[in-house]
Amino acid sequence: MNITATKQMKLEVIGDIAFIFSEKSRRKGKRILVSNCTVHDRSLLKLDDETCKMLNKEMRAKGSDLLTDGHRFYTLCSDNGIVQISHPQFNKELELHRELFG
């Protein structure tokens, strides 16, 4: 049986986190190896194409691969969806964001 459910989330791009797959990456900003992140694979949420493109555009404009709802952290994944991830640096980014933006 397949069901479709809707979940409304208020996400914002945070920090200047760049996920990399090797130490030799030339991406700028705070670089975090994907292998050092914990991916909560059961948290995959599918997005429609329009929402995925909008999020991708916003993330590129702000130069970060990290989204937050203020408590949890997410990133886009290859299947037109977002997935919850965790890493110790993310909470530091959230605290910095709160200091700067309230």
Buried (B, 14 or more C-beta within 10 A) or exposed (E): EEEEEEEEEEBBBBBBBBBBEEEEEEEEEBBBEBEEBEBBEEEEEEBEEEEBEEBBEBBEEBBBBBBBEEEBBBBBBEEBBBBBBEBEBBEEBBEEBEEEEE
